Amino acid sequence: MKRRALLALLGCAGAGMPGAGRAAPADGGSARQRVVVVGGAWAGLSAARELRQMAPELDLLVIDRDPVMRSLPLSNPWLVGRTTERMPRLDRAALAASLGYRFVAADVLRIDRAGRKVHTSQGAFAYDWLLVATGLAYDYSAWFGADQKAADAAQELYPAGYVANELDALKQRLQAFKGGNLVINVPAPPSRCPPAPYERAMLLAWWLKTQRIKGKVTVLDAGGGLPRFTRLFAERYPGLIEFVPYAAIRSVDPFTRRITTDDGDLPFDHAMLLPPMRAGAPLEQAGLLGLDAQGKPGPWAAVDPLRLRSPVDERLFLAGDLLGAVSPLFGHYPKTAHMATRLGQTAARQIAARSRSNGAEPTVTLPDSVCHVWLDADPLEQLRMETTYRLRGDGVIAQAVSQHDNPQPRDEDLHWGLGLYHNAFGAR
Ligand SMILES: Cc1cc2nc3c(=O)[nH]c(=O)nc-3n(C[C@H](O)[C@H](O)[C@H](O)COP(=O)(O)OP(=O)(O)OC[C@H]3O[C@@H](n4cnc5c(N)ncnc54)[C@H](O)[C@@H]3O)c2cc1C
């Protein structure tokens, strides 16, 4: 059997064949229109599920560099051994097969918008509609400039674990810590899951205490901190957490273990170094970033806040943590998994409607976000942070935030996470 015929039988024509997978006609011709989703996590998998349900006629492909998805939500208690890894690992190919779309494990190298192709480590894939949901990337250049050796050393020795493929390295490094000054930092907003560094600081202090490790956690905060946590640090973990406000990291020497901050220099024994964050490399290459006042590309994707379409390409949609500001009132949507699933679903509904020749405008729905945060480890105490949105009369999105104490948690965080896996991704 010829290679192309075999690949077609396996339902993977295009994989591994540079230039293969020519675009199907986008005008409602006989071939199925192709949707490619780049990034298969909270935003991408939710979009895929929604697309499969709303537009089963579309040819749907999800691409992610990792065959297995791991959850960052709920990872902090696992990091210090307070819980097991409660969120299951998802086999992306098996999920795709069960829902009737294709998955390819590949690194996306380049998006060719003019030719409507995604170039990857496994060949090129043509599309009629593209959803980019690649989350975010670290920007070490703010600390190291062009010194790649220092940036690589910082990421290898002192990973922050804010991208899922770093989780094992993060835990291994922590387990090797034998005492002294353990530094974590909170970057300036916008950043991924704003309460997560504070939750982690508390859990690390709890870990030092229960493991009887002589040391302390130093929290270098670019801002003033979350009052709820800073009070708690002082009252419940005195001597174990040193909170330093307005101490943004300016530079790091990963070889001599020294950090320079706005507030002076600091030696450290171990660190979880979280550099400024930005949308990942394919966005810059594809000209999808917002521009600053000087017309230079900024760190985040430019987007139509209601339709999640790129302002420079009507066939390209964006969802998840990579989005730039959506409102003059509050700036960015919170960069949370819950929000990413909602945005993925919104983008999917837009693509499904536009792919049909009658192309009716779908109703615009605004997202919401829920975040379960651990306030203390023993006895367990949690906080639920909720964010809702409404469209004002002038067309601007307004945000409302509320916090709810949960002094006797009964796995509400786990039910929330599993609920998203089940309801948004279609995982069983
Ligand atoms: C410690 C911690 C705790 C958190 N807790 C919570 C919580 O309790 N609740 C909550 O709602 N949120 C939480 N979050 C935030 C949440 O993890 C993120 O908001 C969420 O992961 C964003 O989803 P996303 O789909 O936009 O991006 P991601 O989850 O980052 O997914 C992007 C995907 O794209 C893939 N990708 C990227 N670039 C490429 C490329 N070039 N080629 C191929 N594939 C690529 C990646 O492999 C990845 O799978 C937490 C985060 C952290 C770090």
The ligand as an SDF file (V2000), in Angstrom:
LIG
                    3D

 53 58  0  0  0  0  0  0  0  0999 V2000
    1.0710   26.5720   40.6850 C   0  0  0  0  0  0  0  0  0  0  0  0
   -0.1310   26.9290   39.8730 C   0  0  0  0  0  0  0  0  0  0  0  0
   -1.3980   26.7550   40.3980 C   0  0  0  0  0  0  0  0  0  0  0  0
   -2.5180   27.0860   39.6480 C   0  0  0  0  0  0  0  0  0  0  0  0
   -3.7550   26.9170   40.1950 N   0  0  0  0  0  0  0  0  0  0  0  0
   -4.8580   27.2350   39.4830 C   0  0  0  0  0  0  0  0  0  0  0  0
   -6.1620   27.0480   40.0420 C   0  0  0  0  0  0  0  0  0  0  0  0
   -6.3150   26.6090   41.1850 O   0  0  0  0  0  0  0  0  0  0  0  0
   -7.2330   27.3760   39.2980 N   0  0  0  0  0  0  0  0  0  0  0  0
   -7.1130   27.8650   38.0340 C   0  0  0  0  0  0  0  0  0  0  0  0
   -8.1460   28.1220   37.3970 O   0  0  0  0  0  0  0  0  0  0  0  0
   -5.8780   28.0720   37.4680 N   0  0  0  0  0  0  0  0  0  0  0  0
   -4.7590   27.7770   38.1590 C   0  0  0  0  0  0  0  0  0  0  0  0
   -3.5160   27.9600   37.5950 N   0  0  0  0  0  0  0  0  0  0  0  0
   -3.3900   28.6270   36.2850 C   0  0  0  0  0  0  0  0  0  0  0  0
   -3.5500   27.6630   35.1060 C   0  0  0  0  0  0  0  0  0  0  0  0
   -2.6240   26.6160   35.1870 O   0  0  0  0  0  0  0  0  0  0  0  0
   -3.3740   28.3950   33.7800 C   0  0  0  0  0  0  0  0  0  0  0  0
   -4.1840   29.5300   33.7770 O   0  0  0  0  0  0  0  0  0  0  0  0
   -3.7640   27.4820   32.6290 C   0  0  0  0  0  0  0  0  0  0  0  0
   -2.8030   26.4550   32.5170 O   0  0  0  0  0  0  0  0  0  0  0  0
   -3.8620   28.2420   31.2980 C   0  0  0  0  0  0  0  0  0  0  0  0
   -4.2990   27.3600   30.3060 O   0  0  0  0  0  0  0  0  0  0  0  0
   -3.8910   27.5690   28.7830 P   0  0  0  0  0  0  0  0  0  0  0  0
   -4.5890   26.4690   28.0330 O   0  0  0  0  0  0  0  0  0  0  0  0
   -4.0880   28.9620   28.3670 O   0  0  0  0  0  0  0  0  0  0  0  0
   -2.3050   27.3530   28.7560 O   0  0  0  0  0  0  0  0  0  0  0  0
   -1.4230   26.0940   29.1640 P   0  0  0  0  0  0  0  0  0  0  0  0
   -2.0410   25.3130   30.2460 O   0  0  0  0  0  0  0  0  0  0  0  0
   -0.0470   26.6140   29.3890 O   0  0  0  0  0  0  0  0  0  0  0  0
   -1.4050   25.2150   27.8580 O   0  0  0  0  0  0  0  0  0  0  0  0
   -0.6940   25.5850   26.7140 C   0  0  0  0  0  0  0  0  0  0  0  0
   -0.3620   24.3130   25.9490 C   0  0  0  0  0  0  0  0  0  0  0  0
    0.2710   24.6720   24.7210 O   0  0  0  0  0  0  0  0  0  0  0  0
    1.3710   23.8200   24.4970 C   0  0  0  0  0  0  0  0  0  0  0  0
    2.3450   24.5640   23.7100 N   0  0  0  0  0  0  0  0  0  0  0  0
    2.8890   25.7790   23.9930 C   0  0  0  0  0  0  0  0  0  0  0  0
    3.7190   26.1640   23.0060 N   0  0  0  0  0  0  0  0  0  0  0  0
    3.7040   25.1650   22.0960 C   0  0  0  0  0  0  0  0  0  0  0  0
    4.3750   24.9720   20.8650 C   0  0  0  0  0  0  0  0  0  0  0  0
    5.2050   25.8970   20.3500 N   0  0  0  0  0  0  0  0  0  0  0  0
    4.1600   23.8140   20.1980 N   0  0  0  0  0  0  0  0  0  0  0  0
    3.3030   22.8670   20.6890 C   0  0  0  0  0  0  0  0  0  0  0  0
    2.6400   22.9950   21.8550 N   0  0  0  0  0  0  0  0  0  0  0  0
    2.8410   24.1430   22.5410 C   0  0  0  0  0  0  0  0  0  0  0  0
    1.8960   23.4510   25.8820 C   0  0  0  0  0  0  0  0  0  0  0  0
    2.5700   22.2080   25.8560 O   0  0  0  0  0  0  0  0  0  0  0  0
    0.6170   23.4060   26.7180 C   0  0  0  0  0  0  0  0  0  0  0  0
    0.0800   22.1150   26.8000 O   0  0  0  0  0  0  0  0  0  0  0  0
   -2.3700   27.6150   38.3270 C   0  0  0  0  0  0  0  0  0  0  0  0
   -1.0840   27.7770   37.8020 C   0  0  0  0  0  0  0  0  0  0  0  0
    0.0170   27.4470   38.5560 C   0  0  0  0  0  0  0  0  0  0  0  0
    1.3820   27.6450   37.9750 C   0  0  0  0  0  0  0  0  0  0  0  0
  1  2  1  0
  2  3  1  0
  2 52  2  0
  3  4  2  0
  4  5  1  0
  4 50  1  0
  5  6  2  0
  6  7  1  0
  6 13  1  0
  7  8  2  0
  7  9  1  0
  9 10  1  0
 10 11  2  0
 10 12  1  0
 12 13  2  0
 13 14  1  0
 14 15  1  0
 14 50  1  0
 15 16  1  0
 16 17  1  0
 16 18  1  0
 18 19  1  0
 18 20  1  0
 20 21  1  0
 20 22  1  0
 22 23  1  0
 23 24  1  0
 24 25  2  0
 24 26  1  0
 24 27  1  0
 27 28  1  0
 28 29  2  0
 28 30  1  0
 28 31  1  0
 31 32  1  0
 32 33  1  0
 33 34  1  0
 33 48  1  0
 34 35  1  0
 35 36  1  0
 35 46  1  0
 36 37  1  0
 36 45  1  0
 37 38  2  0
 38 39  1  0
 39 40  1  0
 39 45  2  0
 40 41  1  0
 40 42  2  0
 42 43  1  0
 43 44  2  0
 44 45  1  0
 46 47  1  0
 46 48  1  0
 48 49  1  0
 50 51  2  0
 51 52  1  0
 52 53  1  0
M  END
$$$$
